[in-house]
Amino acid sequence: MTDDNGNVDKKANPFYSKVWEEEAWELTKDRWPELEKLFGRIEDSINKDRNKGTYVACKGILAGLAKMSSGVLLPTKKWKNRYGIG
């Protein structure tokens, strides 16, 4: 998530917030459907809703459940294997 100098890789997580990374809350099971709805969406459309978009996408990427590819949020193998969905 960061380079050798501690700078955040905004390509890997353009929704990043230091506060969201430092908080102890995980992406709860109640939020999984929200994350799943974001898969396949482009960054700009996700940024329109802070609570159900940006926050969920950020936490999903931090948890390794989602990744950005060419500006689109996609599920990772961890998402597919761990939760059997996606």
CORVEN-V262623 format. One line per field, one symbol per residue. phi: phi as a letter, one per 20 degrees, with the letter a starting at -180 (. if undefined). burial: # if it has 16 or more other C-alpha atoms within 10 Angstrom, else .. Layout:
# CORVEN-V262623
phi=???
burial=???
This chain:
# CORVEN-V262623
phi=.cefenefefffbfegcgfffffefeffgfegfffgfefneegfffffcffedgfffgfffgemecbeblmdecfefgffffdmco
burial=.......#...#####...#......#....#..##.##..##..##....###########..####...#####..#.......
